[in-house]
Amino acid sequence: MEAQGPLRRRTRRGVVTSPGWNPWPRVRIGLALLVGVLAFGAVGYTLVGLDPFDAVYQTAITVTTVGYGEVGPAGEIDRIYRAFTLLLVLLGASSAVYTASVLLETLVEGSLNDGFRRRRMLHRVDKMRGHVIVAGWGRVGHAIAHYARRAGADVVVVDLAPVEAEGDPPMVIGDANDDDTLLAAGIERAATLIAALSSDSDNLSLTLTARSLRSDLFIVARAADQRNERKFLRAGADRVVNPYQIGGSRMGAIAIQPHVAEFLDDVLDDEVHDVDIQEVVVGAESPAAGAPLGNVAGGRESALVVAVRDAAGHYALNPRADTVLRPGDVLIALGSRAQIERLAATAEHRAPLPFRSRPTPRR
């Protein structure tokens, strides 16, 4: 059924949302309080002489303030009976009013808050350009989103169920393999899609779906089985990553070359040290195009260019200062954030955007 109303996308299954206010603990407290008062009243009336059914009936009409009259023989309606009724009226009316108010607040405020959240999330996604779509909000998806956001990229999460997300990124609830869900996530404006679902078959299907929607989208796919790498590449993935293989290689590097591994950790993951490694693309209209590398990156205040990748995918490691740069060349630069920003301003004529470049696919 097609979703209607201003709070929905033009999609059937993709809904932009974000975890937020949860009223149900208060509702459960109110209901438990009301049940407790009813049980207390039934037991109390039984003790003052009513049979169980009359005790429950008298408790119900007292708590709800219906007031049909007192139940029981006239001889049993004494001062203790009426004192207990008075106490029950006070407790029951208070618990009933509290429970009713919580339910009303849940219906009204919950709907309003949900509507406002969806409007806000929808507006955020609509304004995004060059963002990263992370499909799959497991442990791998969390780590991907954390790194992307730390690097300054906007992130949209796609998952089957709403979950708590650090940093409150926009979340599209739906099947990532559905065209409408990806459109709700802004795939037509995204720079990168990361397929981090739980199975290779789901990630392969997502890669095919995303490639059919965007021929120029940069797609990174997670593969649990290294034998499926070629299938992902044929399906349209630009890069295929096996987290288990990377984790094993990383542990081996720490064991064999701990200092190198520590340096890479500082460069890639540490937020304390002001050191980073970024890729900078030489723009077609940039003054760096046709100029030697020494004119673009030189001196102590410049980032260190450790490699230059040309349009054919070949790397020139530790390039010479007289290396002539061409439009589309990718500079792999190491340095502080300020140094890399200065290099990007010269080479690209604009501030760097993480995940923007799209290298030549590996075949």
C-alpha positions as CSV (number, residue, x, y, z in Angstrom):
1,M,0.0,0.0,0.0
2,E,1.4,3.4,-1.0
3,A,2.3,5.6,2.0
4,Q,0.4,8.8,2.2
5,G,0.8,12.1,3.9
6,P,3.6,14.7,4.2
7,L,5.6,12.6,6.6
8,R,6.4,9.8,4.2
9,R,8.6,9.5,1.2
10,R,7.3,8.6,-2.2
11,T,8.2,5.0,-1.1
12,R,6.3,2.0,0.0
13,R,8.8,0.6,2.5
14,G,11.5,3.2,3.1
15,V,10.6,5.4,6.1
16,V,13.0,8.1,7.3
17,T,13.1,8.0,11.1
18,S,15.4,8.2,14.1
19,P,15.3,6.6,17.6
20,G,13.9,9.0,20.2
21,W,11.3,9.5,23.0
22,N,10.0,6.2,24.4
23,P,6.8,6.6,26.5
24,W,6.1,2.9,27.1
25,P,7.9,2.6,30.5
26,R,5.5,5.2,31.9
27,V,2.5,3.4,30.4
28,R,3.6,0.1,32.0
29,I,4.0,1.9,35.4
30,G,0.5,3.3,35.1
31,L,-1.1,0.1,34.2
32,A,0.8,-1.8,37.0
33,L,-0.3,0.8,39.5
34,L,-3.9,0.5,38.4
35,V,-3.9,-3.3,38.6
36,G,-2.3,-3.1,42.0
37,V,-5.0,-0.8,43.3
38,L,-7.7,-3.1,41.9
39,A,-6.1,-6.1,43.6
40,F,-5.7,-4.1,46.9
41,G,-9.4,-3.1,46.8
42,A,-10.6,-6.6,46.1
43,V,-8.6,-8.1,48.9
44,G,-9.7,-5.3,51.3
45,Y,-13.4,-5.7,50.6
46,T,-13.1,-9.4,51.0
47,L,-11.6,-8.9,54.4
48,V,-14.4,-6.6,55.5
49,G,-17.0,-9.3,54.6
50,L,-17.9,-9.2,50.9
51,D,-17.6,-12.3,48.8
52,P,-14.9,-12.3,46.1
53,F,-17.2,-11.3,43.2
54,D,-18.9,-8.5,45.1
55,A,-15.4,-7.4,46.3
56,V,-14.1,-7.0,42.7
57,Y,-17.4,-5.3,41.6
58,Q,-17.3,-2.8,44.5
59,T,-13.6,-2.1,43.8
60,A,-14.3,-1.5,40.1
61,I,-17.2,1.0,40.7
62,T,-15.3,2.7,43.4
63,V,-12.0,3.2,41.4
64,T,-13.9,4.3,38.3
65,T,-16.1,6.7,40.5
66,V,-19.2,5.3,38.8
67,G,-21.0,5.3,42.2
68,Y,-23.8,2.7,41.8
69,G,-24.0,2.4,45.6
70,E,-22.5,0.2,48.2
71,V,-22.6,-3.5,47.8
72,G,-23.3,-5.9,50.7
73,P,-25.9,-6.4,53.5
74,A,-26.7,-3.3,55.4
75,G,-25.2,-4.8,58.6
76,E,-21.8,-5.1,57.0
77,I,-21.6,-1.5,55.8
78,D,-20.0,-0.1,58.8
79,R,-17.4,2.6,59.6
80,I,-14.5,0.3,58.6
81,Y,-16.2,-0.5,55.3
82,R,-16.7,3.2,54.5
83,A,-13.2,4.2,55.7
84,F,-11.7,1.6,53.4
85,T,-13.9,2.8,50.5
86,L,-12.7,6.4,51.1
87,L,-9.1,5.3,51.0
88,L,-9.7,3.3,47.8
89,V,-11.4,6.2,46.2
90,L,-8.4,8.4,46.7
91,L,-5.9,5.7,45.6
92,G,-8.0,4.4,42.7
93,A,-9.0,7.8,41.3
94,S,-5.4,9.0,41.4
95,S,-4.0,5.9,39.7
96,A,-6.8,5.9,37.1
97,V,-6.3,9.6,36.3
98,Y,-2.5,9.0,36.0
99,T,-2.9,6.0,33.7
100,A,-5.4,7.8,31.5
101,S,-3.2,10.9,31.3
102,V,-0.1,8.8,30.4
103,L,-2.0,7.0,27.7
104,L,-3.4,10.2,26.2
105,E,0.1,11.8,26.3
106,T,1.5,8.7,24.6
107,L,-1.1,8.9,21.8
108,V,-0.8,12.7,21.3
109,E,2.8,13.6,22.2
110,G,4.1,10.4,20.7
111,S,2.5,11.0,17.4
112,L,3.6,14.6,17.3
113,N,7.1,13.8,18.3
114,D,7.3,11.0,15.7
115,G,6.0,13.3,13.1
116,F,8.4,16.1,13.9
117,R,11.3,13.6,14.0
118,R,10.4,12.2,10.6
119,R,10.0,15.7,9.1
120,R,13.4,16.7,10.5
121,M,15.1,13.5,9.3
122,L,13.5,13.8,5.9
123,H,14.7,17.4,5.6
124,R,18.2,16.4,6.6
125,V,18.4,13.6,3.9
126,D,16.9,15.9,1.3
127,K,19.7,18.4,1.9
128,M,22.5,15.9,1.8
129,R,24.8,15.8,-1.2
130,G,27.8,13.4,-1.5
131,H,26.8,11.5,1.6
132,V,27.6,7.9,2.5
133,I,24.8,5.2,2.7
134,V,25.6,2.5,5.2
135,A,23.3,-0.5,4.6
136,G,23.3,-2.8,7.7
137,W,23.6,-1.5,11.2
138,G,25.6,-4.3,12.9
139,R,29.0,-4.0,14.4
140,V,30.7,-3.5,11.0
141,G,28.1,-0.8,10.1
142,H,28.7,1.0,13.4
143,A,32.5,1.1,12.8
144,I,32.0,2.3,9.2
145,A,29.7,5.1,10.2
146,H,32.0,6.1,13.1
147,Y,35.0,6.5,10.8
148,A,33.0,8.2,8.0
149,R,31.5,10.8,10.4
150,R,34.9,11.4,12.0
151,A,36.2,12.1,8.6
152,G,33.5,14.7,8.1
153,A,31.1,12.7,5.8
154,D,27.4,12.7,6.2
155,V,25.9,9.3,6.8
156,V,22.5,7.8,6.2
157,V,21.8,4.4,7.8
158,V,19.6,1.7,6.2
159,D,18.3,-1.2,8.3
160,L,15.2,-3.4,8.7
161,A,14.4,-2.2,12.2
162,P,14.9,1.1,14.1
163,V,17.8,0.9,16.5
164,E,19.8,3.3,18.6
165,A,22.5,5.0,16.5
166,E,25.4,6.9,17.9
167,G,25.4,10.5,16.7
168,D,21.7,10.2,15.7
169,P,22.2,9.8,11.9
170,P,19.2,9.7,9.7
171,M,17.9,6.1,9.5
172,V,15.8,4.7,6.7
173,I,13.8,1.7,7.9
174,G,13.3,-0.9,5.1
175,D,14.8,-3.5,2.9
176,A,18.1,-2.3,1.5
177,N,17.5,-4.4,-1.6
178,D,14.3,-2.4,-2.4
179,D,14.6,0.4,-4.9
180,D,12.3,2.7,-2.9
181,T,14.3,2.2,0.3
182,L,17.5,3.3,-1.5
183,L,15.7,6.3,-3.1
184,A,14.5,7.3,0.4
185,A,18.2,7.2,1.5
186,G,19.1,9.6,-1.3
187,I,21.0,7.3,-3.5
188,E,20.6,9.6,-6.4
189,R,22.7,12.2,-4.6
190,A,25.0,9.9,-2.6
191,A,28.8,9.6,-3.2
192,T,29.2,6.1,-1.7
193,L,27.1,3.1,-0.8
194,I,28.6,0.5,1.6
195,A,26.9,-2.9,1.6
196,A,27.5,-4.2,5.1
197,L,24.6,-6.6,5.4
198,S,24.9,-9.9,7.3
199,S,25.2,-12.3,4.3
200,D,27.1,-12.3,1.0
201,S,23.9,-13.0,-0.9
202,D,22.2,-9.9,0.5
203,N,25.2,-7.8,-0.2
204,L,25.5,-9.1,-3.7
205,S,21.8,-8.4,-4.4
206,L,22.2,-4.9,-2.9
207,T,25.2,-4.3,-5.2
208,L,23.2,-5.2,-8.2
209,T,20.3,-3.0,-7.1
210,A,22.4,0.0,-6.4
211,R,24.4,-0.3,-9.6
212,S,21.2,-0.4,-11.6
213,L,20.0,2.8,-10.0
214,R,23.4,4.7,-10.3
215,S,26.0,3.8,-12.8
216,D,28.5,6.3,-11.3
217,L,28.0,5.4,-7.6
218,F,31.1,4.2,-5.7
219,I,30.1,0.9,-4.1
220,V,32.0,-0.9,-1.3
221,A,30.8,-4.4,-0.5
222,R,31.4,-6.6,2.5
223,A,32.2,-10.2,1.7
224,A,32.5,-13.0,4.3
225,D,33.8,-15.5,1.7
226,Q,36.8,-14.4,-0.2
227,R,35.8,-16.7,-3.1
228,N,32.9,-14.3,-3.8
229,E,35.0,-11.3,-4.6
230,R,34.9,-11.8,-8.4
231,K,31.1,-12.1,-8.2
232,F,30.9,-8.7,-6.4
233,L,33.1,-7.1,-8.9
234,R,31.1,-8.4,-11.8
235,A,27.9,-7.2,-10.1
236,G,29.3,-3.7,-10.0
237,A,31.2,-3.3,-6.8
238,D,34.2,-1.0,-6.9
239,R,35.8,-2.5,-3.9
240,V,35.3,-5.7,-2.0
241,V,36.3,-6.0,1.7
242,N,36.6,-9.1,3.8
243,P,36.5,-8.0,7.5
244,Y,37.9,-11.3,8.7
245,Q,40.9,-11.2,6.3
246,I,41.6,-7.6,7.2
247,G,41.3,-8.4,10.9
248,G,43.7,-11.3,10.6
249,S,46.2,-9.3,8.6
250,R,46.0,-6.5,11.2
251,M,46.7,-8.9,14.1
252,G,49.6,-10.4,12.1
253,A,51.0,-6.9,11.4
254,I,50.8,-6.0,15.1
255,A,52.7,-9.2,16.0
256,I,55.4,-8.8,13.4
257,Q,55.7,-5.0,13.0
258,P,54.2,-3.4,16.1
259,H,55.6,0.1,15.5
260,V,54.3,0.2,11.9
261,A,50.9,-1.0,13.1
262,E,50.9,1.6,15.8
263,F,51.7,4.4,13.3
264,L,48.9,3.2,11.0
265,D,46.5,3.2,14.0
266,D,47.5,6.8,14.8
267,V,47.0,7.8,11.2
268,L,43.7,6.0,10.5
269,D,41.9,5.7,13.8
270,D,43.4,7.9,16.5
271,E,41.5,11.1,17.1
272,V,44.1,12.6,19.5
273,H,47.1,13.0,17.1
274,D,46.8,15.6,14.4
275,V,47.9,13.2,11.6
276,D,45.9,11.9,8.8
277,I,46.2,10.4,5.3
278,Q,43.8,11.5,2.6
279,E,43.4,11.3,-1.1
280,V,43.3,14.6,-3.1
281,V,42.1,14.6,-6.7
282,V,43.7,17.0,-9.2
283,G,40.8,19.0,-10.7
284,A,40.5,19.7,-14.4
285,E,40.4,23.5,-13.8
286,S,43.0,23.4,-11.1
287,P,46.2,25.3,-11.4
288,A,48.0,22.1,-10.3
289,A,47.0,20.4,-13.6
290,G,50.1,20.5,-15.8
291,A,52.3,21.7,-13.0
292,P,55.1,19.8,-11.3
293,L,54.4,18.2,-8.0
294,G,57.0,20.4,-6.3
295,N,54.9,23.5,-7.1
296,V,51.9,22.0,-5.4
297,A,53.4,20.1,-2.4
298,G,56.7,21.4,-1.2
299,G,58.2,22.9,1.9
300,R,57.8,22.1,5.6
301,E,54.2,23.5,5.8
302,S,53.0,21.2,3.1
303,A,51.6,17.7,3.4
304,L,53.8,14.8,2.3
305,V,52.7,13.2,-1.0
306,V,53.7,9.6,-0.6
307,A,52.1,8.4,-3.9
308,V,50.5,9.6,-7.1
309,R,47.9,7.4,-8.8
310,D,47.2,8.1,-12.5
311,A,44.0,7.5,-14.5
312,A,45.3,4.1,-15.5
313,G,45.5,2.9,-11.9
314,H,49.3,3.0,-11.7
315,Y,51.0,4.3,-8.6
316,A,54.2,6.3,-8.5
317,L,55.6,5.8,-4.9
318,N,57.6,8.6,-3.3
319,P,57.2,10.8,-6.5
320,R,59.8,13.2,-7.6
321,A,59.3,16.9,-7.3
322,D,59.4,17.3,-11.1
323,T,56.5,14.8,-11.6
324,V,54.0,16.5,-13.8
325,L,50.4,16.3,-12.5
326,R,47.5,15.7,-14.8
327,P,43.7,16.2,-14.3
328,G,42.3,13.1,-12.5
329,D,45.5,12.2,-10.8
330,V,45.0,11.2,-7.1
331,L,47.5,12.4,-4.6
332,I,47.9,10.2,-1.5
333,A,49.0,12.8,1.1
334,L,50.1,12.4,4.7
335,G,50.1,15.3,7.2
336,S,48.1,17.3,9.6
337,R,44.5,18.3,8.8
338,A,45.6,21.8,8.0
339,Q,48.4,20.7,5.7
340,I,46.0,18.4,3.8
341,E,43.4,21.1,3.5
342,R,46.0,23.5,2.0
343,L,47.0,20.9,-0.5
344,A,43.4,20.2,-1.4
345,A,42.7,23.9,-1.8
346,T,45.6,24.1,-4.3
347,A,44.9,20.8,-6.2
348,E,41.2,20.8,-6.2
349,H,40.3,24.5,-5.8
350,R,37.8,23.5,-3.1
351,A,37.7,21.9,0.4
352,P,38.2,18.2,0.4
353,L,35.1,15.9,0.8
354,P,35.8,12.4,2.2
355,F,34.7,9.5,0.0
356,R,34.2,11.8,-3.0
357,S,36.6,10.4,-5.5
358,R,35.8,7.3,-7.5
359,P,39.0,5.5,-8.6
360,T,39.1,3.2,-11.6
361,P,37.4,-0.1,-10.7
362,R,39.8,-3.0,-10.1
363,R,39.2,-5.9,-12.4
